[in-house]
Amino acid sequence: MTPNMLRQFWSLVETMQSNLILTLDDTSLVNCILEKIKEKEPLNPNQTDIVMDYIRNKLTLIRELAQQR
């Protein structure tokens, strides 16, 4: 992921409602975040795979951050 994509990703996570993050199952949360990213920046299939893997790897951190808000 590019530095710009990383910034957009974490900015998006910070602005998402904590309740939404905490109530969605893993697959739904990955898809929700991915769709929001795609709204801002179209992704090719390779980028989509990379972003999905990144989100999956950061799910625990994303949920921990949401719990702390």
PDB file with SEQRES, HELIX, SHEET and CRYST1 records, atoms N, CA, C and O in Angstrom:
SEQRES   1 A   69  MET THR PRO ASN MET LEU ARG GLN PHE TRP SER LEU VAL          
SEQRES   2 A   69  GLU THR MET GLN SER ASN LEU ILE LEU THR LEU ASP ASP          
SEQRES   3 A   69  THR SER LEU VAL ASN CYS ILE LEU GLU LYS ILE LYS GLU          
SEQRES   4 A   69  LYS GLU PRO LEU ASN PRO ASN GLN THR ASP ILE VAL MET          
SEQRES   5 A   69  ASP TYR ILE ARG ASN LYS LEU THR LEU ILE ARG GLU LEU          
SEQRES   6 A   69  ALA GLN GLN ARG                                              
HELIX    1 AA1 PRO A    3  THR A   15  1                                  13    
HELIX    2 AA2 SER A   18  THR A   23  1                                   6    
HELIX    3 AA3 ASP A   26  LYS A   40  1                                  15    
HELIX    4 AA4 PRO A   45  GLN A   68  1                                  24    
CRYST1    1.000    1.000    1.000  90.00  90.00  90.00 P 1           1          
ATOM      1  N   MET A   1       0.846  -1.185   0.000  1.00  0.00           N  
ATOM      2  CA  MET A   1       0.000   0.000   0.000  1.00  0.00           C  
ATOM      3  C   MET A   1       0.886   1.240   0.000  1.00  0.00           C  
ATOM      4  O   MET A   1       1.933   1.280   0.646  1.00  0.00           O  
ATOM      5  N   THR A   2       0.450   2.228  -0.724  1.00  0.00           N  
ATOM      6  CA  THR A   2       1.204   3.480  -0.784  1.00  0.00           C  
ATOM      7  C   THR A   2       0.999   4.262   0.515  1.00  0.00           C  
ATOM      8  O   THR A   2       0.023   4.031   1.228  1.00  0.00           O  
ATOM      9  N   PRO A   3       1.899   5.173   0.821  1.00  0.00           N  
ATOM     10  CA  PRO A   3       1.709   6.007   2.016  1.00  0.00           C  
ATOM     11  C   PRO A   3       0.373   6.756   2.000  1.00  0.00           C  
ATOM     12  O   PRO A   3      -0.275   6.903   3.037  1.00  0.00           O  
ATOM     13  N   ASN A   4      -0.027   7.220   0.830  1.00  0.00           N  
ATOM     14  CA  ASN A   4      -1.302   7.926   0.724  1.00  0.00           C  
ATOM     15  C   ASN A   4      -2.473   7.000   1.058  1.00  0.00           C  
ATOM     16  O   ASN A   4      -3.404   7.399   1.758  1.00  0.00           O  
ATOM     17  N   MET A   5      -2.425   5.777   0.562  1.00  0.00           N  
ATOM     18  CA  MET A   5      -3.487   4.812   0.857  1.00  0.00           C  
ATOM     19  C   MET A   5      -3.526   4.482   2.342  1.00  0.00           C  
ATOM     20  O   MET A   5      -4.604   4.332   2.916  1.00  0.00           O  
ATOM     21  N   LEU A   6      -2.363   4.369   2.964  1.00  0.00           N  
ATOM     22  CA  LEU A   6      -2.314   4.100   4.405  1.00  0.00           C  
ATOM     23  C   LEU A   6      -2.939   5.240   5.198  1.00  0.00           C  
ATOM     24  O   LEU A   6      -3.697   5.007   6.140  1.00  0.00           O  
ATOM     25  N   ARG A   7      -2.621   6.462   4.819  1.00  0.00           N  
ATOM     26  CA  ARG A   7      -3.218   7.624   5.500  1.00  0.00           C  
ATOM     27  C   ARG A   7      -4.729   7.621   5.340  1.00  0.00           C  
ATOM     28  O   ARG A   7      -5.464   7.833   6.306  1.00  0.00           O  
ATOM     29  N   GLN A   8      -5.189   7.382   4.123  1.00  0.00           N  
ATOM     30  CA  GLN A   8      -6.633   7.348   3.872  1.00  0.00           C  
ATOM     31  C   GLN A   8      -7.300   6.231   4.673  1.00  0.00           C  
ATOM     32  O   GLN A   8      -8.382   6.414   5.230  1.00  0.00           O  
ATOM     33  N   PHE A   9      -6.652   5.093   4.721  1.00  0.00           N  
ATOM     34  CA  PHE A   9      -7.202   3.950   5.448  1.00  0.00           C  
ATOM     35  C   PHE A   9      -7.393   4.278   6.922  1.00  0.00           C  
ATOM     36  O   PHE A   9      -8.482   4.094   7.466  1.00  0.00           O  
ATOM     37  N   TRP A  10      -6.328   4.766   7.575  1.00  0.00           N  
ATOM     38  CA  TRP A  10      -6.423   5.023   9.015  1.00  0.00           C  
ATOM     39  C   TRP A  10      -7.315   6.218   9.319  1.00  0.00           C  
ATOM     40  O   TRP A  10      -7.951   6.259  10.372  1.00  0.00           O  
ATOM     41  N   SER A  11      -7.372   7.169   8.431  1.00  0.00           N  
ATOM     42  CA  SER A  11      -8.302   8.286   8.594  1.00  0.00           C  
ATOM     43  C   SER A  11      -9.739   7.776   8.531  1.00  0.00           C  
ATOM     44  O   SER A  11     -10.582   8.180   9.333  1.00  0.00           O  
ATOM     45  N   LEU A  12     -10.007   6.909   7.601  1.00  0.00           N  
ATOM     46  CA  LEU A  12     -11.330   6.308   7.473  1.00  0.00           C  
ATOM     47  C   LEU A  12     -11.700   5.523   8.729  1.00  0.00           C  
ATOM     48  O   LEU A  12     -12.810   5.656   9.245  1.00  0.00           O  
ATOM     49  N   VAL A  13     -10.778   4.715   9.213  1.00  0.00           N  
ATOM     50  CA  VAL A  13     -11.040   3.923  10.421  1.00  0.00           C  
ATOM     51  C   VAL A  13     -11.364   4.839  11.598  1.00  0.00           C  
ATOM     52  O   VAL A  13     -12.274   4.554  12.377  1.00  0.00           O  
ATOM     53  N   GLU A  14     -10.626   5.930  11.727  1.00  0.00           N  
ATOM     54  CA  GLU A  14     -10.852   6.866  12.834  1.00  0.00           C  
ATOM     55  C   GLU A  14     -12.206   7.560  12.752  1.00  0.00           C  
ATOM     56  O   GLU A  14     -12.774   7.933  13.779  1.00  0.00           O  
ATOM     57  N   THR A  15     -12.725   7.735  11.546  1.00  0.00           N  
ATOM     58  CA  THR A  15     -13.998   8.440  11.401  1.00  0.00           C  
ATOM     59  C   THR A  15     -15.202   7.502  11.390  1.00  0.00           C  
ATOM     60  O   THR A  15     -16.341   7.960  11.481  1.00  0.00           O  
ATOM     61  N   MET A  16     -14.965   6.208  11.280  1.00  0.00           N  
ATOM     62  CA  MET A  16     -16.080   5.257  11.308  1.00  0.00           C  
ATOM     63  C   MET A  16     -16.663   5.180  12.712  1.00  0.00           C  
ATOM     64  O   MET A  16     -15.949   5.346  13.701  1.00  0.00           O  
ATOM     65  N   GLN A  17     -17.941   4.932  12.789  1.00  0.00           N  
ATOM     66  CA  GLN A  17     -18.600   4.801  14.083  1.00  0.00           C  
ATOM     67  C   GLN A  17     -18.071   3.567  14.798  1.00  0.00           C  
ATOM     68  O   GLN A  17     -18.009   2.478  14.228  1.00  0.00           O  
ATOM     69  N   SER A  18     -17.690   3.757  16.057  1.00  0.00           N  
ATOM     70  CA  SER A  18     -17.158   2.650  16.852  1.00  0.00           C  
ATOM     71  C   SER A  18     -18.150   1.499  16.926  1.00  0.00           C  
ATOM     72  O   SER A  18     -17.772   0.333  16.816  1.00  0.00           O  
ATOM     73  N   ASN A  19     -19.419   1.835  17.111  1.00  0.00           N  
ATOM     74  CA  ASN A  19     -20.443   0.801  17.228  1.00  0.00           C  
ATOM     75  C   ASN A  19     -20.489  -0.080  15.982  1.00  0.00           C  
ATOM     76  O   ASN A  19     -20.649  -1.296  16.082  1.00  0.00           O  
ATOM     77  N   LEU A  20     -20.351   0.528  14.825  1.00  0.00           N  
ATOM     78  CA  LEU A  20     -20.354  -0.230  13.574  1.00  0.00           C  
ATOM     79  C   LEU A  20     -19.166  -1.183  13.527  1.00  0.00           C  
ATOM     80  O   LEU A  20     -19.318  -2.358  13.194  1.00  0.00           O  
ATOM     81  N   ILE A  21     -18.003  -0.683  13.856  1.00  0.00           N  
ATOM     82  CA  ILE A  21     -16.787  -1.504  13.838  1.00  0.00           C  
ATOM     83  C   ILE A  21     -16.923  -2.686  14.789  1.00  0.00           C  
ATOM     84  O   ILE A  21     -16.521  -3.803  14.464  1.00  0.00           O  
ATOM     85  N   LEU A  22     -17.489  -2.436  15.960  1.00  0.00           N  
ATOM     86  CA  LEU A  22     -17.559  -3.469  16.988  1.00  0.00           C  
ATOM     87  C   LEU A  22     -18.673  -4.483  16.750  1.00  0.00           C  
ATOM     88  O   LEU A  22     -18.617  -5.589  17.289  1.00  0.00           O  
ATOM     89  N   THR A  23     -19.671  -4.137  15.963  1.00  0.00           N  
ATOM     90  CA  THR A  23     -20.791  -5.062  15.771  1.00  0.00           C  
ATOM     91  C   THR A  23     -20.691  -5.895  14.497  1.00  0.00           C  
ATOM     92  O   THR A  23     -21.288  -6.969  14.417  1.00  0.00           O  
ATOM     93  N   LEU A  24     -19.955  -5.424  13.511  1.00  0.00           N  
ATOM     94  CA  LEU A  24     -19.822  -6.199  12.271  1.00  0.00           C  
ATOM     95  C   LEU A  24     -18.905  -7.397  12.477  1.00  0.00           C  
ATOM     96  O   LEU A  24     -17.929  -7.317  13.222  1.00  0.00           O  
ATOM     97  N   ASP A  25     -19.221  -8.511  11.814  1.00  0.00           N  
ATOM     98  CA  ASP A  25     -18.295  -9.642  11.838  1.00  0.00           C  
ATOM     99  C   ASP A  25     -17.092  -9.293  10.955  1.00  0.00           C  
ATOM    100  O   ASP A  25     -17.116  -8.302  10.225  1.00  0.00           O  
ATOM    101  N   ASP A  26     -16.065 -10.097  11.027  1.00  0.00           N  
ATOM    102  CA  ASP A  26     -14.812  -9.786  10.328  1.00  0.00           C  
ATOM    103  C   ASP A  26     -15.008  -9.567   8.828  1.00  0.00           C  
ATOM    104  O   ASP A  26     -14.524  -8.580   8.272  1.00  0.00           O  
ATOM    105  N   THR A  27     -15.710 -10.476   8.183  1.00  0.00           N  
ATOM    106  CA  THR A  27     -15.904 -10.365   6.735  1.00  0.00           C  
ATOM    107  C   THR A  27     -16.666  -9.101   6.375  1.00  0.00           C  
ATOM    108  O   THR A  27     -16.306  -8.402   5.427  1.00  0.00           O  
ATOM    109  N   SER A  28     -17.712  -8.807   7.124  1.00  0.00           N  
ATOM    110  CA  SER A  28     -18.515  -7.606   6.851  1.00  0.00           C  
ATOM    111  C   SER A  28     -17.709  -6.342   7.084  1.00  0.00           C  
ATOM    112  O   SER A  28     -17.834  -5.376   6.331  1.00  0.00           O  
ATOM    113  N   LEU A  29     -16.885  -6.342   8.117  1.00  0.00           N  
ATOM    114  CA  LEU A  29     -16.063  -5.171   8.404  1.00  0.00           C  
ATOM    115  C   LEU A  29     -15.027  -4.953   7.305  1.00  0.00           C  
ATOM    116  O   LEU A  29     -14.822  -3.824   6.860  1.00  0.00           O  
ATOM    117  N   VAL A  30     -14.384  -6.013   6.873  1.00  0.00           N  
ATOM    118  CA  VAL A  30     -13.414  -5.904   5.774  1.00  0.00           C  
ATOM    119  C   VAL A  30     -14.099  -5.332   4.537  1.00  0.00           C  
ATOM    120  O   VAL A  30     -13.577  -4.413   3.905  1.00  0.00           O  
ATOM    121  N   ASN A  31     -15.256  -5.868   4.196  1.00  0.00           N  
ATOM    122  CA  ASN A  31     -15.979  -5.396   3.006  1.00  0.00           C  
ATOM    123  C   ASN A  31     -16.441  -3.955   3.159  1.00  0.00           C  
ATOM    124  O   ASN A  31     -16.381  -3.181   2.203  1.00  0.00           O  
ATOM    125  N   CYS A  32     -16.897  -3.588   4.339  1.00  0.00           N  
ATOM    126  CA  CYS A  32     -17.352  -2.219   4.592  1.00  0.00           C  
ATOM    127  C   CYS A  32     -16.206  -1.228   4.405  1.00  0.00           C  
ATOM    128  O   CYS A  32     -16.358  -0.220   3.715  1.00  0.00           O  
ATOM    129  N   ILE A  33     -15.074  -1.513   5.012  1.00  0.00           N  
ATOM    130  CA  ILE A  33     -13.914  -0.626   4.898  1.00  0.00           C  
ATOM    131  C   ILE A  33     -13.436  -0.572   3.446  1.00  0.00           C  
ATOM    132  O   ILE A  33     -13.126   0.499   2.927  1.00  0.00           O  
ATOM    133  N   LEU A  34     -13.382  -1.721   2.808  1.00  0.00           N  
ATOM    134  CA  LEU A  34     -12.927  -1.774   1.416  1.00  0.00           C  
ATOM    135  C   LEU A  34     -13.827  -0.935   0.513  1.00  0.00           C  
ATOM    136  O   LEU A  34     -13.330  -0.191  -0.332  1.00  0.00           O  
ATOM    137  N   GLU A  35     -15.119  -1.044   0.677  1.00  0.00           N  
ATOM    138  CA  GLU A  35     -16.046  -0.262  -0.149  1.00  0.00           C  
ATOM    139  C   GLU A  35     -15.875   1.234   0.084  1.00  0.00           C  
ATOM    140  O   GLU A  35     -15.943   2.021  -0.861  1.00  0.00           O  
ATOM    141  N   LYS A  36     -15.655   1.629   1.329  1.00  0.00           N  
ATOM    142  CA  LYS A  36     -15.451   3.053   1.625  1.00  0.00           C  
ATOM    143  C   LYS A  36     -14.156   3.562   0.994  1.00  0.00           C  
ATOM    144  O   LYS A  36     -14.096   4.696   0.518  1.00  0.00           O  
ATOM    145  N   ILE A  37     -13.134   2.731   0.991  1.00  0.00           N  
ATOM    146  CA  ILE A  37     -11.874   3.107   0.340  1.00  0.00           C  
ATOM    147  C   ILE A  37     -12.090   3.247  -1.168  1.00  0.00           C  
ATOM    148  O   ILE A  37     -11.605   4.196  -1.784  1.00  0.00           O  
ATOM    149  N   LYS A  38     -12.814   2.305  -1.752  1.00  0.00           N  
ATOM    150  CA  LYS A  38     -13.064   2.335  -3.199  1.00  0.00           C  
ATOM    151  C   LYS A  38     -13.896   3.546  -3.610  1.00  0.00           C  
ATOM    152  O   LYS A  38     -13.788   4.014  -4.743  1.00  0.00           O  
ATOM    153  N   GLU A  39     -14.722   4.055  -2.704  1.00  0.00           N  
ATOM    154  CA  GLU A  39     -15.497   5.262  -3.009  1.00  0.00           C  
ATOM    155  C   GLU A  39     -14.575   6.461  -3.225  1.00  0.00           C  
ATOM    156  O   GLU A  39     -14.871   7.350  -4.023  1.00  0.00           O  
ATOM    157  N   LYS A  40     -13.461   6.472  -2.508  1.00  0.00           N  
ATOM    158  CA  LYS A  40     -12.530   7.595  -2.595  1.00  0.00           C  
ATOM    159  C   LYS A  40     -11.491   7.401  -3.686  1.00  0.00           C  
ATOM    160  O   LYS A  40     -11.049   8.363  -4.314  1.00  0.00           O  
ATOM    161  N   GLU A  41     -11.106   6.156  -3.905  1.00  0.00           N  
ATOM    162  CA  GLU A  41     -10.037   5.881  -4.869  1.00  0.00           C  
ATOM    163  C   GLU A  41     -10.264   4.517  -5.516  1.00  0.00           C  
ATOM    164  O   GLU A  41     -10.217   3.495  -4.831  1.00  0.00           O  
ATOM    165  N   PRO A  42     -10.509   4.486  -6.818  1.00  0.00           N  
ATOM    166  CA  PRO A  42     -10.694   3.195  -7.496  1.00  0.00           C  
ATOM    167  C   PRO A  42      -9.441   2.326  -7.349  1.00  0.00           C  
ATOM    168  O   PRO A  42      -8.315   2.820  -7.399  1.00  0.00           O  
ATOM    169  N   LEU A  43      -9.660   1.040  -7.169  1.00  0.00           N  
ATOM    170  CA  LEU A  43      -8.551   0.108  -7.005  1.00  0.00           C  
ATOM    171  C   LEU A  43      -8.594  -0.938  -8.105  1.00  0.00           C  
ATOM    172  O   LEU A  43      -9.665  -1.394  -8.508  1.00  0.00           O  
ATOM    173  N   ASN A  44      -7.417  -1.310  -8.585  1.00  0.00           N  
ATOM    174  CA  ASN A  44      -7.368  -2.423  -9.527  1.00  0.00           C  
ATOM    175  C   ASN A  44      -7.425  -3.725  -8.715  1.00  0.00           C  
ATOM    176  O   ASN A  44      -7.299  -3.684  -7.491  1.00  0.00           O  
ATOM    177  N   PRO A  45      -7.610  -4.869  -9.365  1.00  0.00           N  
ATOM    178  CA  PRO A  45      -7.739  -6.128  -8.615  1.00  0.00           C  
ATOM    179  C   PRO A  45      -6.550  -6.432  -7.704  1.00  0.00           C  
ATOM    180  O   PRO A  45      -6.733  -6.939  -6.598  1.00  0.00           O  
ATOM    181  N   ASN A  46      -5.350  -6.130  -8.153  1.00  0.00           N  
ATOM    182  CA  ASN A  46      -4.172  -6.371  -7.324  1.00  0.00           C  
ATOM    183  C   ASN A  46      -4.192  -5.486  -6.076  1.00  0.00           C  
ATOM    184  O   ASN A  46      -3.918  -5.961  -4.973  1.00  0.00           O  
ATOM    185  N   GLN A  47      -4.511  -4.220  -6.247  1.00  0.00           N  
ATOM    186  CA  GLN A  47      -4.598  -3.305  -5.107  1.00  0.00           C  
ATOM    187  C   GLN A  47      -5.696  -3.742  -4.146  1.00  0.00           C  
ATOM    188  O   GLN A  47      -5.533  -3.654  -2.929  1.00  0.00           O  
ATOM    189  N   THR A  48      -6.801  -4.207  -4.687  1.00  0.00           N  
ATOM    190  CA  THR A  48      -7.905  -4.675  -3.852  1.00  0.00           C  
ATOM    191  C   THR A  48      -7.450  -5.824  -2.963  1.00  0.00           C  
ATOM    192  O   THR A  48      -7.757  -5.850  -1.771  1.00  0.00           O  
ATOM    193  N   ASP A  49      -6.721  -6.774  -3.538  1.00  0.00           N  
ATOM    194  CA  ASP A  49      -6.207  -7.903  -2.753  1.00  0.00           C  
ATOM    195  C   ASP A  49      -5.261  -7.432  -1.658  1.00  0.00           C  
ATOM    196  O   ASP A  49      -5.326  -7.915  -0.527  1.00  0.00           O  
ATOM    197  N   ILE A  50      -4.390  -6.501  -1.988  1.00  0.00           N  
ATOM    198  CA  ILE A  50      -3.429  -5.979  -1.012  1.00  0.00           C  
ATOM    199  C   ILE A  50      -4.156  -5.276   0.126  1.00  0.00           C  
ATOM    200  O   ILE A  50      -3.838  -5.484   1.297  1.00  0.00           O  
ATOM    201  N   VAL A  51      -5.128  -4.447  -0.219  1.00  0.00           N  
ATOM    202  CA  VAL A  51      -5.879  -3.709   0.800  1.00  0.00           C  
ATOM    203  C   VAL A  51      -6.677  -4.674   1.675  1.00  0.00           C  
ATOM    204  O   VAL A  51      -6.718  -4.511   2.894  1.00  0.00           O  
ATOM    205  N   MET A  52      -7.306  -5.671   1.069  1.00  0.00           N  
ATOM    206  CA  MET A  52      -8.070  -6.649   1.853  1.00  0.00           C  
ATOM    207  C   MET A  52      -7.166  -7.397   2.825  1.00  0.00           C  
ATOM    208  O   MET A  52      -7.537  -7.600   3.982  1.00  0.00           O  
ATOM    209  N   ASP A  53      -5.995  -7.806   2.375  1.00  0.00           N  
ATOM    210  CA  ASP A  53      -5.045  -8.485   3.260  1.00  0.00           C  
ATOM    211  C   ASP A  53      -4.620  -7.570   4.399  1.00  0.00           C  
ATOM    212  O   ASP A  53      -4.532  -8.002   5.548  1.00  0.00           O  
ATOM    213  N   TYR A  54      -4.359  -6.321   4.085  1.00  0.00           N  
ATOM    214  CA  TYR A  54      -3.952  -5.357   5.109  1.00  0.00           C  
ATOM    215  C   TYR A  54      -5.060  -5.187   6.150  1.00  0.00           C  
ATOM    216  O   TYR A  54      -4.797  -5.200   7.352  1.00  0.00           O  
ATOM    217  N   ILE A  55      -6.290  -5.027   5.683  1.00  0.00           N  
ATOM    218  CA  ILE A  55      -7.416  -4.861   6.610  1.00  0.00           C  
ATOM    219  C   ILE A  55      -7.535  -6.097   7.502  1.00  0.00           C  
ATOM    220  O   ILE A  55      -7.664  -5.976   8.720  1.00  0.00           O  
ATOM    221  N   ARG A  56      -7.494  -7.274   6.902  1.00  0.00           N  
ATOM    222  CA  ARG A  56      -7.606  -8.516   7.685  1.00  0.00           C  
ATOM    223  C   ARG A  56      -6.518  -8.593   8.755  1.00  0.00           C  
ATOM    224  O   ARG A  56      -6.777  -9.015   9.882  1.00  0.00           O  
ATOM    225  N   ASN A  57      -5.310  -8.186   8.402  1.00  0.00           N  
ATOM    226  CA  ASN A  57      -4.202  -8.236   9.353  1.00  0.00           C  
ATOM    227  C   ASN A  57      -4.328  -7.204  10.463  1.00  0.00           C  
ATOM    228  O   ASN A  57      -3.715  -7.358  11.520  1.00  0.00           O  
ATOM    229  N   LYS A  58      -5.107  -6.160  10.242  1.00  0.00           N  
ATOM    230  CA  LYS A  58      -5.242  -5.077  11.224  1.00  0.00           C  
ATOM    231  C   LYS A  58      -6.586  -5.097  11.959  1.00  0.00           C  
ATOM    232  O   LYS A  58      -6.879  -4.167  12.710  1.00  0.00           O  
ATOM    233  N   LEU A  59      -7.406  -6.131  11.761  1.00  0.00           N  
ATOM    234  CA  LEU A  59      -8.732  -6.158  12.376  1.00  0.00           C  
ATOM    235  C   LEU A  59      -8.683  -6.030  13.898  1.00  0.00           C  
ATOM    236  O   LEU A  59      -9.480  -5.293  14.479  1.00  0.00           O  
ATOM    237  N   THR A  60      -7.774  -6.725  14.539  1.00  0.00           N  
ATOM    238  CA  THR A  60      -7.682  -6.646  15.995  1.00  0.00           C  
ATOM    239  C   THR A  60      -7.361  -5.223  16.428  1.00  0.00           C  
ATOM    240  O   THR A  60      -7.985  -4.703  17.352  1.00  0.00           O  
ATOM    241  N   LEU A  61      -6.407  -4.597  15.781  1.00  0.00           N  
ATOM    242  CA  LEU A  61      -6.046  -3.220  16.109  1.00  0.00           C  
ATOM    243  C   LEU A  61      -7.212  -2.270  15.837  1.00  0.00           C  
ATOM    244  O   LEU A  61      -7.481  -1.377  16.640  1.00  0.00           O  
ATOM    245  N   ILE A  62      -7.897  -2.454  14.726  1.00  0.00           N  
ATOM    246  CA  ILE A  62      -9.044  -1.607  14.386  1.00  0.00           C  
ATOM    247  C   ILE A  62     -10.104  -1.704  15.477  1.00  0.00           C  
ATOM    248  O   ILE A  62     -10.653  -0.689  15.906  1.00  0.00           O  
ATOM    249  N   ARG A  63     -10.391  -2.912  15.922  1.00  0.00           N  
ATOM    250  CA  ARG A  63     -11.409  -3.098  16.972  1.00  0.00           C  
ATOM    251  C   ARG A  63     -10.934  -2.529  18.314  1.00  0.00           C  
ATOM    252  O   ARG A  63     -11.730  -1.948  19.052  1.00  0.00           O  
ATOM    253  N   GLU A  64      -9.665  -2.689  18.631  1.00  0.00           N  
ATOM    254  CA  GLU A  64      -9.131  -2.122  19.879  1.00  0.00           C  
ATOM    255  C   GLU A  64      -9.238  -0.600  19.873  1.00  0.00           C  
ATOM    256  O   GLU A  64      -9.612   0.000  20.880  1.00  0.00           O  
ATOM    257  N   LEU A  65      -8.914   0.018  18.757  1.00  0.00           N  
ATOM    258  CA  LEU A  65      -9.026   1.475  18.651  1.00  0.00           C  
ATOM    259  C   LEU A  65     -10.476   1.920  18.806  1.00  0.00           C  
ATOM    260  O   LEU A  65     -10.753   2.932  19.450  1.00  0.00           O  
ATOM    261  N   ALA A  66     -11.397   1.167  18.217  1.00  0.00           N  
ATOM    262  CA  ALA A  66     -12.819   1.510  18.325  1.00  0.00           C  
ATOM    263  C   ALA A  66     -13.304   1.381  19.768  1.00  0.00           C  
ATOM    264  O   ALA A  66     -14.119   2.186  20.218  1.00  0.00           O  
ATOM    265  N   GLN A  67     -12.818   0.392  20.488  1.00  0.00           N  
ATOM    266  CA  GLN A  67     -13.211   0.208  21.890  1.00  0.00           C  
ATOM    267  C   GLN A  67     -12.707   1.343  22.769  1.00  0.00           C  
ATOM    268  O   GLN A  67     -13.356   1.695  23.754  1.00  0.00           O  
ATOM    269  N   GLN A  68     -11.577   1.913  22.432  1.00  0.00           N  
ATOM    270  CA  GLN A  68     -10.983   2.977  23.240  1.00  0.00           C  
ATOM    271  C   GLN A  68     -11.662   4.317  23.048  1.00  0.00           C  
ATOM    272  O   GLN A  68     -11.454   5.230  23.847  1.00  0.00           O  
ATOM    273  N   ARG A  69     -12.468   4.459  22.008  1.00  0.00           N  
ATOM    274  CA  ARG A  69     -13.131   5.745  21.762  1.00  0.00           C  
ATOM    275  C   ARG A  69     -14.331   5.909  22.643  1.00  0.00           C  
ATOM    276  O   ARG A  69     -15.013   6.932  22.574  1.00  0.00           O  
TER     277      ARG A  69                                                      
END                                                                             
